[in-house]
């Protein structure tokens, strides 16, 4: 992770949305979120938000995969939620 780049961006925007395909529980996104909260809490205009795969196995069925994994629509919806905060 390019920590300086991430922190610079969050400091400039006051917001952070972390998106990845790992599960939400015990994931790398939690570490990134903790870093942002530890270093930039006073600059945040909204809580750090995360969008990740549901806490289940990664499916092979395309329909179930659509349900479990982040996708374009889910990212847009979560980004809009963050902007409305």
PyMOL Python script that loads the backbone (N, CA, C, O; Angstrom):
from pymol import cmd

cmd.read_pdbstr("""\
ATOM      1  N   UNK A   1       0.848  -1.173   0.000  1.00  0.00           N
ATOM      2  CA  UNK A   1       0.000   0.000   0.000  1.00  0.00           C
ATOM      3  C   UNK A   1       0.892   1.235   0.000  1.00  0.00           C
ATOM      4  O   UNK A   1       1.872   1.308   0.742  1.00  0.00           O
ATOM      5  N   UNK A   2       0.549   2.182  -0.824  1.00  0.00           N
ATOM      6  CA  UNK A   2       1.254   3.465  -0.848  1.00  0.00           C
ATOM      7  C   UNK A   2       0.589   4.355   0.207  1.00  0.00           C
ATOM      8  O   UNK A   2      -0.321   5.127  -0.095  1.00  0.00           O
ATOM      9  N   UNK A   3       1.056   4.231   1.434  1.00  0.00           N
ATOM     10  CA  UNK A   3       0.421   4.901   2.569  1.00  0.00           C
ATOM     11  C   UNK A   3       0.338   6.414   2.372  1.00  0.00           C
ATOM     12  O   UNK A   3      -0.703   7.017   2.632  1.00  0.00           O
ATOM     13  N   UNK A   4       1.420   7.023   1.917  1.00  0.00           N
ATOM     14  CA  UNK A   4       1.414   8.477   1.745  1.00  0.00           C
ATOM     15  C   UNK A   4       0.363   8.920   0.732  1.00  0.00           C
ATOM     16  O   UNK A   4      -0.328   9.916   0.945  1.00  0.00           O
ATOM     17  N   UNK A   5       0.242   8.181  -0.366  1.00  0.00           N
ATOM     18  CA  UNK A   5      -0.744   8.520  -1.397  1.00  0.00           C
ATOM     19  C   UNK A   5      -2.171   8.395  -0.853  1.00  0.00           C
ATOM     20  O   UNK A   5      -3.006   9.269  -1.086  1.00  0.00           O
ATOM     21  N   UNK A   6      -2.442   7.318  -0.137  1.00  0.00           N
ATOM     22  CA  UNK A   6      -3.771   7.114   0.439  1.00  0.00           C
ATOM     23  C   UNK A   6      -4.092   8.230   1.426  1.00  0.00           C
ATOM     24  O   UNK A   6      -5.171   8.819   1.360  1.00  0.00           O
ATOM     25  N   UNK A   7      -3.177   8.525   2.332  1.00  0.00           N
ATOM     26  CA  UNK A   7      -3.428   9.546   3.341  1.00  0.00           C
ATOM     27  C   UNK A   7      -3.566  10.931   2.720  1.00  0.00           C
ATOM     28  O   UNK A   7      -4.388  11.730   3.167  1.00  0.00           O
ATOM     29  N   UNK A   8      -2.782  11.217   1.711  1.00  0.00           N
ATOM     30  CA  UNK A   8      -2.884  12.495   1.010  1.00  0.00           C
ATOM     31  C   UNK A   8      -4.267  12.653   0.370  1.00  0.00           C
ATOM     32  O   UNK A   8      -4.876  13.718   0.460  1.00  0.00           O
ATOM     33  N   UNK A   9      -4.755  11.602  -0.271  1.00  0.00           N
ATOM     34  CA  UNK A   9      -6.060  11.637  -0.919  1.00  0.00           C
ATOM     35  C   UNK A   9      -7.176  11.825   0.103  1.00  0.00           C
ATOM     36  O   UNK A   9      -8.075  12.642  -0.099  1.00  0.00           O
ATOM     37  N   UNK A  10      -7.123  11.075   1.194  1.00  0.00           N
ATOM     38  CA  UNK A  10      -8.163  11.173   2.218  1.00  0.00           C
ATOM     39  C   UNK A  10      -8.126  12.544   2.881  1.00  0.00           C
ATOM     40  O   UNK A  10      -9.175  13.123   3.168  1.00  0.00           O
ATOM     41  N   UNK A  11      -6.948  13.059   3.122  1.00  0.00           N
ATOM     42  CA  UNK A  11      -6.825  14.382   3.731  1.00  0.00           C
ATOM     43  C   UNK A  11      -7.441  15.449   2.824  1.00  0.00           C
ATOM     44  O   UNK A  11      -8.071  16.392   3.302  1.00  0.00           O
ATOM     45  N   UNK A  12      -7.255  15.290   1.516  1.00  0.00           N
ATOM     46  CA  UNK A  12      -7.782  16.250   0.541  1.00  0.00           C
ATOM     47  C   UNK A  12      -9.306  16.161   0.410  1.00  0.00           C
ATOM     48  O   UNK A  12      -9.984  17.182   0.300  1.00  0.00           O
ATOM     49  N   UNK A  13      -9.837  14.939   0.424  1.00  0.00           N
ATOM     50  CA  UNK A  13     -11.272  14.751   0.183  1.00  0.00           C
ATOM     51  C   UNK A  13     -12.097  14.661   1.466  1.00  0.00           C
ATOM     52  O   UNK A  13     -13.289  14.969   1.453  1.00  0.00           O
ATOM     53  N   UNK A  14     -11.487  14.247   2.561  1.00  0.00           N
ATOM     54  CA  UNK A  14     -12.213  14.071   3.814  1.00  0.00           C
ATOM     55  C   UNK A  14     -13.034  12.800   3.866  1.00  0.00           C
ATOM     56  O   UNK A  14     -13.832  12.607   4.782  1.00  0.00           O
ATOM     57  N   UNK A  15     -12.840  11.930   2.883  1.00  0.00           N
ATOM     58  CA  UNK A  15     -13.630  10.694   2.803  1.00  0.00           C
ATOM     59  C   UNK A  15     -12.765   9.536   2.288  1.00  0.00           C
ATOM     60  O   UNK A  15     -11.744   9.735   1.629  1.00  0.00           O
ATOM     61  N   UNK A  16     -13.221   8.311   2.618  1.00  0.00           N
ATOM     62  CA  UNK A  16     -12.528   7.123   2.114  1.00  0.00           C
ATOM     63  C   UNK A  16     -13.528   5.988   1.941  1.00  0.00           C
ATOM     64  O   UNK A  16     -14.332   5.706   2.829  1.00  0.00           O
ATOM     65  N   UNK A  17     -13.460   5.347   0.788  1.00  0.00           N
ATOM     66  CA  UNK A  17     -14.236   4.140   0.499  1.00  0.00           C
ATOM     67  C   UNK A  17     -13.234   3.073   0.079  1.00  0.00           C
ATOM     68  O   UNK A  17     -12.542   3.221  -0.928  1.00  0.00           O
ATOM     69  N   UNK A  18     -13.162   2.012   0.849  1.00  0.00           N
ATOM     70  CA  UNK A  18     -12.225   0.920   0.598  1.00  0.00           C
ATOM     71  C   UNK A  18     -13.005  -0.221  -0.040  1.00  0.00           C
ATOM     72  O   UNK A  18     -13.951  -0.735   0.556  1.00  0.00           O
ATOM     73  N   UNK A  19     -12.615  -0.620  -1.250  1.00  0.00           N
ATOM     74  CA  UNK A  19     -13.319  -1.663  -2.005  1.00  0.00           C
ATOM     75  C   UNK A  19     -12.328  -2.772  -2.348  1.00  0.00           C
ATOM     76  O   UNK A  19     -11.240  -2.508  -2.859  1.00  0.00           O
ATOM     77  N   UNK A  20     -12.717  -4.015  -2.062  1.00  0.00           N
ATOM     78  CA  UNK A  20     -11.896  -5.168  -2.437  1.00  0.00           C
ATOM     79  C   UNK A  20     -12.754  -6.421  -2.446  1.00  0.00           C
ATOM     80  O   UNK A  20     -13.886  -6.407  -1.964  1.00  0.00           O
ATOM     81  N   UNK A  21     -12.217  -7.505  -2.996  1.00  0.00           N
ATOM     82  CA  UNK A  21     -12.977  -8.751  -3.129  1.00  0.00           C
ATOM     83  C   UNK A  21     -12.742  -9.740  -2.001  1.00  0.00           C
ATOM     84  O   UNK A  21     -13.324 -10.824  -2.012  1.00  0.00           O
ATOM     85  N   UNK A  22     -11.910  -9.401  -1.032  1.00  0.00           N
ATOM     86  CA  UNK A  22     -11.745 -10.266   0.131  1.00  0.00           C
ATOM     87  C   UNK A  22     -13.006 -10.151   0.982  1.00  0.00           C
ATOM     88  O   UNK A  22     -13.799  -9.232   0.777  1.00  0.00           O
ATOM     89  N   UNK A  23     -13.206 -11.052   1.921  1.00  0.00           N
ATOM     90  CA  UNK A  23     -14.363 -10.939   2.803  1.00  0.00           C
ATOM     91  C   UNK A  23     -14.204  -9.731   3.721  1.00  0.00           C
ATOM     92  O   UNK A  23     -13.093  -9.256   3.953  1.00  0.00           O
ATOM     93  N   UNK A  24     -15.316  -9.247   4.234  1.00  0.00           N
ATOM     94  CA  UNK A  24     -15.308  -8.042   5.066  1.00  0.00           C
ATOM     95  C   UNK A  24     -14.651  -8.292   6.426  1.00  0.00           C
ATOM     96  O   UNK A  24     -13.959  -7.418   6.949  1.00  0.00           O
ATOM     97  N   UNK A  25     -14.861  -9.468   6.994  1.00  0.00           N
ATOM     98  CA  UNK A  25     -14.306  -9.786   8.309  1.00  0.00           C
ATOM     99  C   UNK A  25     -12.849 -10.225   8.184  1.00  0.00           C
ATOM    100  O   UNK A  25     -12.507 -11.061   7.347  1.00  0.00           O
ATOM    101  N   UNK A  26     -12.002  -9.649   9.025  1.00  0.00           N
ATOM    102  CA  UNK A  26     -10.575 -10.008   9.069  1.00  0.00           C
ATOM    103  C   UNK A  26      -9.880  -9.766   7.725  1.00  0.00           C
ATOM    104  O   UNK A  26      -9.133 -10.620   7.247  1.00  0.00           O
ATOM    105  N   UNK A  27     -10.123  -8.626   7.132  1.00  0.00           N
ATOM    106  CA  UNK A  27      -9.608  -8.345   5.802  1.00  0.00           C
ATOM    107  C   UNK A  27      -8.559  -7.250   5.821  1.00  0.00           C
ATOM    108  O   UNK A  27      -8.359  -6.590   6.841  1.00  0.00           O
ATOM    109  N   UNK A  28      -7.889  -7.056   4.692  1.00  0.00           N
ATOM    110  CA  UNK A  28      -6.881  -6.012   4.571  1.00  0.00           C
ATOM    111  C   UNK A  28      -7.518  -4.623   4.602  1.00  0.00           C
ATOM    112  O   UNK A  28      -6.869  -3.656   5.001  1.00  0.00           O
ATOM    113  N   UNK A  29      -8.765  -4.515   4.192  1.00  0.00           N
ATOM    114  CA  UNK A  29      -9.461  -3.237   4.235  1.00  0.00           C
ATOM    115  C   UNK A  29      -9.585  -2.698   5.657  1.00  0.00           C
ATOM    116  O   UNK A  29      -9.578  -1.485   5.865  1.00  0.00           O
ATOM    117  N   UNK A  30      -9.697  -3.580   6.618  1.00  0.00           N
ATOM    118  CA  UNK A  30      -9.784  -3.160   8.017  1.00  0.00           C
ATOM    119  C   UNK A  30      -8.480  -2.484   8.446  1.00  0.00           C
ATOM    120  O   UNK A  30      -8.505  -1.503   9.189  1.00  0.00           O
ATOM    121  N   UNK A  31      -7.365  -2.996   7.991  1.00  0.00           N
ATOM    122  CA  UNK A  31      -6.064  -2.396   8.321  1.00  0.00           C
ATOM    123  C   UNK A  31      -5.920  -1.021   7.671  1.00  0.00           C
ATOM    124  O   UNK A  31      -5.417  -0.085   8.292  1.00  0.00           O
ATOM    125  N   UNK A  32      -6.360  -0.904   6.431  1.00  0.00           N
ATOM    126  CA  UNK A  32      -6.312   0.391   5.747  1.00  0.00           C
ATOM    127  C   UNK A  32      -7.223   1.381   6.470  1.00  0.00           C
ATOM    128  O   UNK A  32      -6.843   2.532   6.687  1.00  0.00           O
ATOM    129  N   UNK A  33      -8.417   0.940   6.840  1.00  0.00           N
ATOM    130  CA  UNK A  33      -9.356   1.786   7.579  1.00  0.00           C
ATOM    131  C   UNK A  33      -8.756   2.237   8.908  1.00  0.00           C
ATOM    132  O   UNK A  33      -8.864   3.408   9.272  1.00  0.00           O
ATOM    133  N   UNK A  34      -8.129   1.321   9.629  1.00  0.00           N
ATOM    134  CA  UNK A  34      -7.507   1.665  10.911  1.00  0.00           C
ATOM    135  C   UNK A  34      -6.394   2.692  10.722  1.00  0.00           C
ATOM    136  O   UNK A  34      -6.260   3.618  11.522  1.00  0.00           O
ATOM    137  N   UNK A  35      -5.606   2.534   9.682  1.00  0.00           N
ATOM    138  CA  UNK A  35      -4.532   3.491   9.396  1.00  0.00           C
ATOM    139  C   UNK A  35      -5.103   4.877   9.134  1.00  0.00           C
ATOM    140  O   UNK A  35      -4.606   5.871   9.664  1.00  0.00           O
ATOM    141  N   UNK A  36      -6.142   4.940   8.320  1.00  0.00           N
ATOM    142  CA  UNK A  36      -6.775   6.231   8.016  1.00  0.00           C
ATOM    143  C   UNK A  36      -7.349   6.842   9.291  1.00  0.00           C
ATOM    144  O   UNK A  36      -7.145   8.028   9.552  1.00  0.00           O
ATOM    145  N   UNK A  37      -8.061   6.054  10.083  1.00  0.00           N
ATOM    146  CA  UNK A  37      -8.637   6.567  11.328  1.00  0.00           C
ATOM    147  C   UNK A  37      -7.568   7.019  12.315  1.00  0.00           C
ATOM    148  O   UNK A  37      -7.719   8.057  12.959  1.00  0.00           O
ATOM    149  N   UNK A  38      -6.503   6.258  12.440  1.00  0.00           N
ATOM    150  CA  UNK A  38      -5.433   6.611  13.371  1.00  0.00           C
ATOM    151  C   UNK A  38      -4.727   7.903  12.964  1.00  0.00           C
ATOM    152  O   UNK A  38      -4.432   8.747  13.810  1.00  0.00           O
ATOM    153  N   UNK A  39      -4.460   8.052  11.678  1.00  0.00           N
ATOM    154  CA  UNK A  39      -3.653   9.179  11.211  1.00  0.00           C
ATOM    155  C   UNK A  39      -4.451  10.414  10.820  1.00  0.00           C
ATOM    156  O   UNK A  39      -3.927  11.527  10.879  1.00  0.00           O
ATOM    157  N   UNK A  40      -5.715  10.241  10.418  1.00  0.00           N
ATOM    158  CA  UNK A  40      -6.453  11.364   9.839  1.00  0.00           C
ATOM    159  C   UNK A  40      -7.846  11.580  10.412  1.00  0.00           C
ATOM    160  O   UNK A  40      -8.677  12.222   9.769  1.00  0.00           O
ATOM    161  N   UNK A  41      -8.116  11.071  11.581  1.00  0.00           N
ATOM    162  CA  UNK A  41      -9.468  11.171  12.119  1.00  0.00           C
ATOM    163  C   UNK A  41      -9.998  12.609  12.102  1.00  0.00           C
ATOM    164  O   UNK A  41     -11.161  12.838  11.770  1.00  0.00           O
ATOM    165  N   UNK A  42      -9.163  13.557  12.453  1.00  0.00           N
ATOM    166  CA  UNK A  42      -9.615  14.959  12.526  1.00  0.00           C
ATOM    167  C   UNK A  42      -9.917  15.561  11.163  1.00  0.00           C
ATOM    168  O   UNK A  42     -10.557  16.610  11.085  1.00  0.00           O
ATOM    169  N   UNK A  43      -9.466  14.916  10.077  1.00  0.00           N
ATOM    170  CA  UNK A  43      -9.718  15.413   8.723  1.00  0.00           C
ATOM    171  C   UNK A  43     -10.949  14.775   8.081  1.00  0.00           C
ATOM    172  O   UNK A  43     -11.390  15.230   7.026  1.00  0.00           O
ATOM    173  N   UNK A  44     -11.511  13.735   8.690  1.00  0.00           N
ATOM    174  CA  UNK A  44     -12.617  13.003   8.079  1.00  0.00           C
ATOM    175  C   UNK A  44     -13.933  13.774   8.195  1.00  0.00           C
ATOM    176  O   UNK A  44     -14.286  14.265   9.268  1.00  0.00           O
ATOM    177  N   UNK A  45     -14.646  13.871   7.081  1.00  0.00           N
ATOM    178  CA  UNK A  45     -15.981  14.470   7.055  1.00  0.00           C
ATOM    179  C   UNK A  45     -17.068  13.406   7.128  1.00  0.00           C
ATOM    180  O   UNK A  45     -18.246  13.731   7.276  1.00  0.00           O
ATOM    181  N   UNK A  46     -16.687  12.155   7.027  1.00  0.00           N
ATOM    182  CA  UNK A  46     -17.609  11.021   7.053  1.00  0.00           C
ATOM    183  C   UNK A  46     -16.821   9.807   7.553  1.00  0.00           C
ATOM    184  O   UNK A  46     -15.590   9.808   7.508  1.00  0.00           O
ATOM    185  N   UNK A  47     -17.510   8.788   8.020  1.00  0.00           N
ATOM    186  CA  UNK A  47     -16.787   7.590   8.453  1.00  0.00           C
ATOM    187  C   UNK A  47     -16.127   6.888   7.262  1.00  0.00           C
ATOM    188  O   UNK A  47     -16.610   6.972   6.133  1.00  0.00           O
ATOM    189  N   UNK A  48     -15.041   6.212   7.528  1.00  0.00           N
ATOM    190  CA  UNK A  48     -14.418   5.385   6.500  1.00  0.00           C
ATOM    191  C   UNK A  48     -15.383   4.237   6.214  1.00  0.00           C
ATOM    192  O   UNK A  48     -15.843   3.566   7.138  1.00  0.00           O
ATOM    193  N   UNK A  49     -15.686   4.011   4.942  1.00  0.00           N
ATOM    194  CA  UNK A  49     -16.609   2.945   4.564  1.00  0.00           C
ATOM    195  C   UNK A  49     -15.859   1.856   3.806  1.00  0.00           C
ATOM    196  O   UNK A  49     -14.873   2.114   3.115  1.00  0.00           O
ATOM    197  N   UNK A  50     -16.360   0.629   3.957  1.00  0.00           N
ATOM    198  CA  UNK A  50     -15.757  -0.506   3.260  1.00  0.00           C
ATOM    199  C   UNK A  50     -16.828  -1.251   2.485  1.00  0.00           C
ATOM    200  O   UNK A  50     -17.969  -1.384   2.929  1.00  0.00           O
ATOM    201  N   UNK A  51     -16.430  -1.731   1.318  1.00  0.00           N
ATOM    202  CA  UNK A  51     -17.287  -2.597   0.506  1.00  0.00           C
ATOM    203  C   UNK A  51     -16.439  -3.791   0.122  1.00  0.00           C
ATOM    204  O   UNK A  51     -15.401  -3.651  -0.525  1.00  0.00           O
ATOM    205  N   UNK A  52     -16.885  -4.952   0.521  1.00  0.00           N
ATOM    206  CA  UNK A  52     -16.113  -6.174   0.285  1.00  0.00           C
ATOM    207  C   UNK A  52     -17.065  -7.319  -0.003  1.00  0.00           C
ATOM    208  O   UNK A  52     -18.286  -7.159   0.010  1.00  0.00           O
ATOM    209  N   UNK A  53     -16.483  -8.467  -0.259  1.00  0.00           N
ATOM    210  CA  UNK A  53     -17.303  -9.660  -0.470  1.00  0.00           C
ATOM    211  C   UNK A  53     -18.017 -10.015   0.828  1.00  0.00           C
ATOM    212  O   UNK A  53     -17.528  -9.732   1.921  1.00  0.00           O
ATOM    213  N   UNK A  54     -19.157 -10.626   0.691  1.00  0.00           N
ATOM    214  CA  UNK A  54     -19.882 -11.091   1.877  1.00  0.00           C
ATOM    215  C   UNK A  54     -19.054 -12.175   2.574  1.00  0.00           C
ATOM    216  O   UNK A  54     -18.223 -12.833   1.948  1.00  0.00           O
ATOM    217  N   UNK A  55     -19.287 -12.345   3.844  1.00  0.00           N
ATOM    218  CA  UNK A  55     -18.529 -13.316   4.631  1.00  0.00           C
ATOM    219  C   UNK A  55     -19.004 -14.738   4.344  1.00  0.00           C
ATOM    220  O   UNK A  55     -19.685 -15.364   5.156  1.00  0.00           O
ATOM    221  N   UNK A  56     -18.628 -15.222   3.180  1.00  0.00           N
ATOM    222  CA  UNK A  56     -18.973 -16.578   2.745  1.00  0.00           C
ATOM    223  C   UNK A  56     -17.899 -17.027   1.759  1.00  0.00           C
ATOM    224  O   UNK A  56     -17.018 -16.246   1.398  1.00  0.00           O
ATOM    225  N   UNK A  57     -17.971 -18.263   1.331  1.00  0.00           N
ATOM    226  CA  UNK A  57     -17.020 -18.743   0.330  1.00  0.00           C
ATOM    227  C   UNK A  57     -17.261 -18.012  -0.994  1.00  0.00           C
ATOM    228  O   UNK A  57     -18.363 -17.521  -1.240  1.00  0.00           O
ATOM    229  N   UNK A  58     -16.252 -17.941  -1.828  1.00  0.00           N
ATOM    230  CA  UNK A  58     -16.401 -17.313  -3.140  1.00  0.00           C
ATOM    231  C   UNK A  58     -17.084 -18.322  -4.064  1.00  0.00           C
ATOM    232  O   UNK A  58     -16.579 -19.428  -4.253  1.00  0.00           O
ATOM    233  N   UNK A  59     -18.208 -17.953  -4.629  1.00  0.00           N
ATOM    234  CA  UNK A  59     -18.999 -18.885  -5.431  1.00  0.00           C
ATOM    235  C   UNK A  59     -18.479 -19.043  -6.860  1.00  0.00           C
ATOM    236  O   UNK A  59     -17.726 -18.206  -7.358  1.00  0.00           O
ATOM    237  N   UNK A  60     -18.886 -20.112  -7.494  1.00  0.00           N
ATOM    238  CA  UNK A  60     -18.581 -20.350  -8.903  1.00  0.00           C
ATOM    239  C   UNK A  60     -19.772 -20.010  -9.790  1.00  0.00           C
ATOM    240  O   UNK A  60     -19.599 -19.729 -10.976  1.00  0.00           O
ATOM    241  N   UNK A  61     -20.954 -20.032  -9.240  1.00  0.00           N
ATOM    242  CA  UNK A  61     -22.160 -19.722  -9.994  1.00  0.00           C
ATOM    243  C   UNK A  61     -22.227 -18.219 -10.250  1.00  0.00           C
ATOM    244  O   UNK A  61     -22.153 -17.444  -9.296  1.00  0.00           O
ATOM    245  N   UNK A  62     -22.366 -17.776 -11.506  1.00  0.00           N
ATOM    246  CA  UNK A  62     -22.374 -16.344 -11.820  1.00  0.00           C
ATOM    247  C   UNK A  62     -23.448 -15.538 -11.080  1.00  0.00           C
ATOM    248  O   UNK A  62     -23.207 -14.393 -10.697  1.00  0.00           O
ATOM    249  N   UNK A  63     -24.615 -16.120 -10.881  1.00  0.00           N
ATOM    250  CA  UNK A  63     -25.687 -15.405 -10.173  1.00  0.00           C
ATOM    251  C   UNK A  63     -25.290 -15.181  -8.711  1.00  0.00           C
ATOM    252  O   UNK A  63     -25.443 -14.082  -8.176  1.00  0.00           O
ATOM    253  N   UNK A  64     -24.789 -16.220  -8.089  1.00  0.00           N
ATOM    254  CA  UNK A  64     -24.368 -16.108  -6.690  1.00  0.00           C
ATOM    255  C   UNK A  64     -23.139 -15.209  -6.567  1.00  0.00           C
ATOM    256  O   UNK A  64     -23.010 -14.455  -5.603  1.00  0.00           O
ATOM    257  N   UNK A  65     -22.247 -15.290  -7.535  1.00  0.00           N
ATOM    258  CA  UNK A  65     -21.062 -14.433  -7.546  1.00  0.00           C
ATOM    259  C   UNK A  65     -21.471 -12.961  -7.573  1.00  0.00           C
ATOM    260  O   UNK A  65     -20.873 -12.137  -6.881  1.00  0.00           O
ATOM    261  N   UNK A  66     -22.474 -12.634  -8.360  1.00  0.00           N
ATOM    262  CA  UNK A  66     -23.004 -11.268  -8.436  1.00  0.00           C
ATOM    263  C   UNK A  66     -23.503 -10.806  -7.066  1.00  0.00           C
ATOM    264  O   UNK A  66     -23.337  -9.643  -6.698  1.00  0.00           O
ATOM    265  N   UNK A  67     -24.110 -11.717  -6.320  1.00  0.00           N
ATOM    266  CA  UNK A  67     -24.640 -11.417  -4.998  1.00  0.00           C
ATOM    267  C   UNK A  67     -23.525 -11.225  -3.964  1.00  0.00           C
ATOM    268  O   UNK A  67     -23.635 -10.361  -3.094  1.00  0.00           O
ATOM    269  N   UNK A  68     -22.465 -12.013  -4.051  1.00  0.00           N
ATOM    270  CA  UNK A  68     -21.431 -12.037  -3.022  1.00  0.00           C
ATOM    271  C   UNK A  68     -20.362 -10.962  -3.221  1.00  0.00           C
ATOM    272  O   UNK A  68     -19.960 -10.311  -2.257  1.00  0.00           O
ATOM    273  N   UNK A  69     -19.901 -10.768  -4.443  1.00  0.00           N
ATOM    274  CA  UNK A  69     -18.752  -9.900  -4.689  1.00  0.00           C
ATOM    275  C   UNK A  69     -19.148  -8.446  -4.966  1.00  0.00           C
ATOM    276  O   UNK A  69     -20.251  -8.185  -5.447  1.00  0.00           O
ATOM    277  N   UNK A  70     -18.252  -7.503  -4.666  1.00  0.00           N
ATOM    278  CA  UNK A  70     -18.495  -6.118  -5.064  1.00  0.00           C
ATOM    279  C   UNK A  70     -18.589  -6.030  -6.588  1.00  0.00           C
ATOM    280  O   UNK A  70     -17.927  -6.782  -7.304  1.00  0.00           O
ATOM    281  N   UNK A  71     -19.405  -5.120  -7.067  1.00  0.00           N
ATOM    282  CA  UNK A  71     -19.500  -4.898  -8.506  1.00  0.00           C
ATOM    283  C   UNK A  71     -19.732  -3.400  -8.738  1.00  0.00           C
ATOM    284  O   UNK A  71     -19.812  -2.621  -7.788  1.00  0.00           O
ATOM    285  N   UNK A  72     -19.837  -3.018  -9.995  1.00  0.00           N
ATOM    286  CA  UNK A  72     -19.950  -1.602 -10.331  1.00  0.00           C
ATOM    287  C   UNK A  72     -21.147  -0.941  -9.646  1.00  0.00           C
ATOM    288  O   UNK A  72     -21.010   0.151  -9.095  1.00  0.00           O
ATOM    289  N   UNK A  73     -22.302  -1.574  -9.671  1.00  0.00           N
ATOM    290  CA  UNK A  73     -23.495  -0.996  -9.057  1.00  0.00           C
ATOM    291  C   UNK A  73     -23.324  -0.841  -7.553  1.00  0.00           C
ATOM    292  O   UNK A  73     -23.692   0.190  -6.988  1.00  0.00           O
ATOM    293  N   UNK A  74     -22.768  -1.858  -6.902  1.00  0.00           N
ATOM    294  CA  UNK A  74     -22.563  -1.784  -5.455  1.00  0.00           C
ATOM    295  C   UNK A  74     -21.570  -0.675  -5.102  1.00  0.00           C
ATOM    296  O   UNK A  74     -21.746   0.024  -4.104  1.00  0.00           O
ATOM    297  N   UNK A  75     -20.536  -0.517  -5.914  1.00  0.00           N
ATOM    298  CA  UNK A  75     -19.544   0.530  -5.663  1.00  0.00           C
ATOM    299  C   UNK A  75     -20.184   1.912  -5.816  1.00  0.00           C
ATOM    300  O   UNK A  75     -19.976   2.789  -4.978  1.00  0.00           O
ATOM    301  N   UNK A  76     -20.950   2.104  -6.870  1.00  0.00           N
ATOM    302  CA  UNK A  76     -21.620   3.390  -7.091  1.00  0.00           C
ATOM    303  C   UNK A  76     -22.593   3.686  -5.958  1.00  0.00           C
ATOM    304  O   UNK A  76     -22.636   4.810  -5.456  1.00  0.00           O
ATOM    305  N   UNK A  77     -23.370   2.692  -5.551  1.00  0.00           N
ATOM    306  CA  UNK A  77     -24.323   2.890  -4.455  1.00  0.00           C
ATOM    307  C   UNK A  77     -23.609   3.266  -3.161  1.00  0.00           C
ATOM    308  O   UNK A  77     -24.050   4.166  -2.446  1.00  0.00           O
ATOM    309  N   UNK A  78     -22.501   2.577  -2.856  1.00  0.00           N
ATOM    310  CA  UNK A  78     -21.761   2.859  -1.629  1.00  0.00           C
ATOM    311  C   UNK A  78     -21.083   4.219  -1.691  1.00  0.00           C
ATOM    312  O   UNK A  78     -21.040   4.935  -0.690  1.00  0.00           O
ATOM    313  N   UNK A  79     -20.555   4.583  -2.853  1.00  0.00           N
ATOM    314  CA  UNK A  79     -19.929   5.904  -3.023  1.00  0.00           C
ATOM    315  C   UNK A  79     -20.965   7.012  -2.844  1.00  0.00           C
ATOM    316  O   UNK A  79     -20.678   8.031  -2.218  1.00  0.00           O
ATOM    317  N   UNK A  80     -22.155   6.821  -3.385  1.00  0.00           N
ATOM    318  CA  UNK A  80     -23.226   7.795  -3.203  1.00  0.00           C
ATOM    319  C   UNK A  80     -23.640   7.898  -1.737  1.00  0.00           C
ATOM    320  O   UNK A  80     -23.907   8.994  -1.244  1.00  0.00           O
ATOM    321  N   UNK A  81     -23.693   6.780  -1.047  1.00  0.00           N
ATOM    322  CA  UNK A  81     -23.997   6.789   0.392  1.00  0.00           C
ATOM    323  C   UNK A  81     -22.947   7.600   1.148  1.00  0.00           C
ATOM    324  O   UNK A  81     -23.278   8.388   2.034  1.00  0.00           O
ATOM    325  N   UNK A  82     -21.696   7.401   0.794  1.00  0.00           N
ATOM    326  CA  UNK A  82     -20.609   8.138   1.432  1.00  0.00           C
ATOM    327  C   UNK A  82     -20.704   9.624   1.147  1.00  0.00           C
ATOM    328  O   UNK A  82     -20.473  10.439   2.040  1.00  0.00           O
ATOM    329  N   UNK A  83     -21.034   9.987  -0.066  1.00  0.00           N
ATOM    330  CA  UNK A  83     -21.152  11.407  -0.428  1.00  0.00           C
ATOM    331  C   UNK A  83     -22.332  12.088   0.258  1.00  0.00           C
ATOM    332  O   UNK A  83     -22.283  13.285   0.543  1.00  0.00           O
ATOM    333  N   UNK A  84     -23.392  11.324   0.523  1.00  0.00           N
ATOM    334  CA  UNK A  84     -24.568  11.891   1.197  1.00  0.00           C
ATOM    335  C   UNK A  84     -24.363  12.077   2.695  1.00  0.00           C
ATOM    336  O   UNK A  84     -25.142  12.771   3.347  1.00  0.00           O
ATOM    337  N   UNK A  85     -23.324  11.464   3.241  1.00  0.00           N
ATOM    338  CA  UNK A  85     -23.124  11.522   4.692  1.00  0.00           C
ATOM    339  C   UNK A  85     -22.914  12.954   5.154  1.00  0.00           C
ATOM    340  O   UNK A  85     -22.729  13.198   6.346  1.00  0.00           O
TER     341      UNK A  85
END
""", "prot")
cmd.dss("prot")
cmd.show_as("cartoon", "prot")
cmd.util.cbc("prot")
cmd.orient("prot")
